C-alpha cells in the first residue's frame, strides 16, 4: 500500500472532510424539505407528501450511514 505524499491528507482526514461536506449538503436538503412541508397546501395530493417524506427519510438514512463511518 502506498503511503500518502508528505503534506497530503490521510485517509481518515479525507473521510472526515467528505463526511462534513455531505452533511452540509444534507442540511440544505433538510431545510428545503421542511420549507416545502410548510408551504405545500394541505389539500396537495398524497403523492406530494410521499415524495417529501421519501426525501426526508433518505436524508436520515444517509446521516446514519455517515455515522457508521466513525
C-alpha positions as CSV (number, residue, x, y, z in Angstrom):
1,X,0.0,0.0,0.0
2,X,1.3,3.4,-0.9
3,X,1.9,6.0,1.8
4,X,0.4,9.4,1.2
5,X,2.8,12.1,-0.1
6,X,4.2,14.4,2.5
7,X,1.7,17.2,3.4
8,X,-1.2,15.4,1.8
9,X,-4.4,14.3,3.6
10,X,-4.6,10.9,5.3
11,X,-7.4,8.6,4.5
12,X,-9.0,9.5,7.8
13,X,-8.8,13.2,7.0
14,X,-10.4,12.7,3.6
15,X,-13.2,10.7,5.2
16,X,-13.8,13.3,7.8
17,X,-13.8,16.1,5.2
18,X,-16.1,14.2,2.9
19,X,-18.5,13.3,5.8
20,X,-18.6,17.0,6.8
21,X,-19.3,18.2,3.2
22,X,-22.0,15.6,2.7
23,X,-23.7,16.6,6.0
24,X,-23.6,20.3,4.9
25,X,-25.5,19.4,1.7
26,X,-27.9,17.2,3.6
27,X,-28.6,20.1,5.9
28,X,-29.6,22.2,2.9
29,X,-31.9,19.5,1.6
30,X,-33.5,19.0,5.0
31,X,-34.1,22.7,5.4
32,X,-35.7,22.8,1.9
33,X,-37.9,19.8,2.8
34,X,-39.1,21.5,6.0
35,X,-39.9,24.6,4.0
36,X,-41.8,22.6,1.4
37,X,-43.8,20.9,4.2
38,X,-44.7,24.4,5.5
39,X,-45.6,25.8,2.0
40,X,-47.4,22.9,0.4
41,X,-51.1,23.3,0.8
42,X,-53.0,20.8,3.0
43,X,-55.1,19.8,0.0
44,X,-52.0,18.7,-2.0
45,X,-52.1,15.2,-3.4
46,X,-50.8,12.3,-1.3
47,X,-48.1,11.9,-3.9
48,X,-46.5,15.2,-2.8
49,X,-46.4,14.1,0.8
50,X,-45.0,10.8,-0.2
51,X,-42.2,12.4,-2.2
52,X,-41.4,14.9,0.6
53,X,-41.3,12.1,3.2
54,X,-39.1,9.9,0.9
55,X,-36.6,12.7,0.6
56,X,-36.6,13.3,4.4
57,X,-36.2,9.6,5.1
58,X,-33.4,9.2,2.6
59,X,-31.5,12.1,4.2
60,X,-31.9,10.5,7.6
61,X,-30.6,7.2,6.2
62,X,-27.5,8.9,4.6
63,X,-26.8,10.5,8.0
64,X,-26.9,7.1,9.7
65,X,-24.5,5.7,7.1
66,X,-22.2,8.6,7.7
67,X,-22.3,7.9,11.5
68,X,-21.3,4.3,10.8
69,X,-18.1,5.5,9.2
70,X,-16.8,6.5,12.7
